[in-house]
């Protein structure tokens, strides 16, 4: 079984290497998706894959050096966006 999660992070999450760290953590998991900064100061992350891989990836982000920068994390399940391959930073 698989899932696609959309996560919004708030806090001091822009300008601290969040996107690059998320991409580095993603390299250790079999997930597809992207991470990007939003104009309102949040970061959006979309991750798709097997349940265990997606859950492990998000836990890896939580346990990374980003932990101190995240004030809130809002997670929701979405349908898989078309064309997801690999994990990328979107600008």
DRENDO-1510 file (C-alpha; in Angstrom, 1 decimal, always signed):
<recs>
REC; n; res; u; v; w
REC; 1; UNK; +0.0; +0.0; +0.0 .
REC; 2; UNK; +1.2; +3.5; -0.6 .
REC; 3; UNK; +0.3; +7.1; +0.3 .
REC; 4; UNK; +1.0; +10.7; -0.5 .
REC; 5; UNK; +1.3; +13.2; +2.2 .
REC; 6; UNK; +1.4; +17.0; +2.0 .
REC; 7; UNK; +3.1; +18.6; +5.0 .
REC; 8; UNK; +3.2; +22.3; +5.9 .
REC; 9; UNK; +5.9; +23.4; +8.3 .
REC; 10; UNK; +5.8; +26.7; +10.2 .
REC; 11; UNK; +8.4; +28.4; +12.3 .
REC; 12; UNK; +11.9; +29.7; +11.2 .
REC; 13; UNK; +11.9; +27.3; +8.3 .
REC; 14; UNK; +13.1; +29.5; +5.5 .
REC; 15; UNK; +16.7; +30.6; +5.1 .
REC; 16; UNK; +18.0; +27.7; +7.3 .
REC; 17; UNK; +18.7; +25.1; +4.7 .
REC; 18; UNK; +15.3; +23.3; +5.2 .
REC; 19; UNK; +14.9; +22.3; +1.5 .
REC; 20; UNK; +18.4; +21.0; +1.1 .
REC; 21; UNK; +18.2; +19.1; +4.4 .
REC; 22; UNK; +14.9; +17.6; +3.4 .
REC; 23; UNK; +16.3; +16.5; +0.1 .
REC; 24; UNK; +19.3; +14.9; +1.8 .
REC; 25; UNK; +17.1; +13.0; +4.2 .
REC; 26; UNK; +14.9; +11.9; +1.3 .
REC; 27; UNK; +17.9; +10.3; -0.3 .
REC; 28; UNK; +17.8; +7.6; +2.4 .
REC; 29; UNK; +14.2; +6.6; +1.6 .
REC; 30; UNK; +12.3; +5.3; -1.4 .
REC; 31; UNK; +10.1; +8.4; -1.7 .
REC; 32; UNK; +9.1; +10.7; -4.5 .
REC; 33; UNK; +8.0; +14.3; -4.1 .
REC; 34; UNK; +9.2; +17.8; -3.6 .
REC; 35; UNK; +9.9; +20.6; -1.0 .
REC; 36; UNK; +9.4; +24.3; -1.6 .
REC; 37; UNK; +9.2; +27.6; +0.2 .
REC; 38; UNK; +5.8; +29.3; +0.2 .
REC; 39; UNK; +5.3; +33.1; +0.0 .
REC; 40; UNK; +3.7; +33.1; +3.5 .
REC; 41; UNK; +6.9; +31.9; +5.2 .
REC; 42; UNK; +5.9; +28.2; +5.4 .
REC; 43; UNK; +7.6; +25.3; +3.7 .
REC; 44; UNK; +5.5; +22.7; +1.8 .
REC; 45; UNK; +6.7; +19.1; +1.5 .
REC; 46; UNK; +5.0; +16.4; -0.6 .
REC; 47; UNK; +6.1; +12.8; -0.1 .
REC; 48; UNK; +4.8; +9.8; -1.9 .
REC; 49; UNK; +5.7; +6.1; -1.5 .
REC; 50; UNK; +5.1; +3.0; +0.6 .
REC; 51; UNK; +3.6; +3.8; +4.0 .
REC; 52; UNK; +6.8; +2.8; +5.9 .
REC; 53; UNK; +9.1; +4.8; +3.6 .
REC; 54; UNK; +7.0; +8.0; +3.8 .
REC; 55; UNK; +6.6; +7.7; +7.6 .
REC; 56; UNK; +10.3; +7.0; +8.0 .
REC; 57; UNK; +11.2; +10.0; +5.8 .
REC; 58; UNK; +9.0; +12.4; +7.8 .
REC; 59; UNK; +10.4; +11.1; +11.0 .
REC; 60; UNK; +13.9; +11.6; +9.6 .
REC; 61; UNK; +13.0; +15.2; +8.9 .
REC; 62; UNK; +11.7; +15.6; +12.4 .
REC; 63; UNK; +14.9; +14.2; +13.9 .
REC; 64; UNK; +17.2; +16.2; +11.7 .
REC; 65; UNK; +19.0; +19.5; +12.5 .
REC; 66; UNK; +15.8; +21.2; +11.4 .
REC; 67; UNK; +13.9; +20.1; +14.6 .
REC; 68; UNK; +14.6; +23.3; +16.4 .
REC; 69; UNK; +13.3; +25.5; +13.5 .
REC; 70; UNK; +9.9; +23.8; +13.2 .
REC; 71; UNK; +7.1; +25.3; +15.4 .
REC; 72; UNK; +4.2; +23.4; +13.8 .
REC; 73; UNK; +3.8; +20.6; +11.3 .
REC; 74; UNK; +0.4; +20.1; +9.6 .
REC; 75; UNK; +0.1; +16.7; +7.8 .
REC; 76; UNK; -2.6; +15.7; +5.4 .
REC; 77; UNK; -3.1; +12.9; +2.9 .
REC; 78; UNK; -3.6; +13.9; -0.7 .
REC; 79; UNK; -3.9; +12.1; -4.1 .
REC; 80; UNK; -0.6; +11.6; -5.8 .
REC; 81; UNK; +0.3; +14.5; -8.1 .
REC; 82; UNK; +1.1; +13.5; -11.7 .
REC; 83; UNK; +4.7; +13.2; -12.7 .
REC; 84; UNK; +6.4; +12.7; -9.4 .
REC; 85; UNK; +9.8; +11.2; -9.9 .
REC; 86; UNK; +12.6; +11.4; -7.4 .
REC; 87; UNK; +12.6; +14.0; -4.7 .
REC; 88; UNK; +13.3; +17.6; -5.7 .
REC; 89; UNK; +13.5; +21.1; -4.5 .
REC; 90; UNK; +11.0; +23.3; -6.3 .
REC; 91; UNK; +11.6; +27.1; -6.6 .
</recs>
